């Protein structure tokens, strides 16, 4: 998905524009102290295991995370770039939620007048 930002063409990986992609990335970021296996991420985020594996694979293709085998399981960890993207996405969503709350509050004030 190519978009323009400040006059420059920017390619945003589709995986980051999906709800599941966002949930998986943020879940790994918030739970970086835990072992992030596909099944544990899927359970935390209430997403199917198969879809979680697909999302993790695409994120690995984009160098947002790495994986290693531990017996039969595959452990995923965010790369530095993945952590930075997650931090920025979380900050962006937080700011967006603040704007929405402010608009709601202003709307309630307007309806009281």
N, C-alpha and C positions, 0 to 999 in steps of 0.2 A: 504494500500500500504506500504509494509515493504521495507526499504532500509537500507543500511549500511552506517554509518557515523563515521569516525575515529575508525573503528573496532567494533563499537557497532551497534546493530540492532535498528533501529528507525522506529516507525510507524507514517506515515504522514496521517492524515485523508483525504480521497479522496475529501471531500468538499473543502479543501483549495487548492487543485490542479486544481480546475476548474476556468474558467474565471468568472463565475457568483459568485462563492464562494468568490473569491478575490474582485470582485466589491462590493458585499454586505458588506463584512467586512470593506473594506477601506471607503466605503460611510458612514457607521455607525461611524467609527473612525473620519473622517473628519467633520462629522455633529453631533458630540456628544452634541452640544449645542441645537440641535433641537429635536423635538419629532420624534422618529424613529418608525413609523408604517410600516407594510409590504407594504401597498399601496404607501406610500411616498418614500420608498426605491426603490420600483419597478419603479416608475415614474422617479426618479433621474437617475437611472442606465439603463433605457429603457430595462427592463427585465419583463417578464410576471409576473403578480401577483401570479399565482399558483406556478411558479418555485421559486419565491422569498420566499413564505411561506415554501416551501419544504427545501430550503437552510437554512432559519432561524431555522427551527425545528431541522435540523441536527447539526447546530452550537450550539443550546441550549443543545442537547444531549452530545456534547463535552465540555460543560461548558465554551464556549467562550462568551455566552451572557445569559441574563435572560429576562424573560417577565413578564408583569403584565397586568391585564385587567383594562381598563378605559372605563366603559360602554360596548359598543359592540366592541370597538377596543382593540387591543393588542399592548402595547408599549414594544419595545425591547431596552435593554441597554447592552453594552459590560461589561463583568466582567473585573477584573484586568488582568486576563490571556488573555482575548480577546483583551484588549488594547495593551498588550505587544506583542502579536502575530501580530496585525495590524501594530504596530510601526516597528517591525522587517521586516515584509513583504514589507512595504512601503520603508524602507531603502534599502532592497535587490533589489527591482525593480528600485529604483533610481540609485543605483550603477550599475546595469546591463545596464540601459539606458546611463549612462556616458561612460561605456566601448564601447557600440555600437557607440555612437557619436564620440568617440576618433578614433575608427576604420574607420568610415566614413571619418573623417578629414584626417587621414593618407592615406587612399585610394585616396582621392582627390589630396593630395600632390604628391603621387607616379605617378598619371596619368598626372601631370603637368610637370614632368621631361623629 
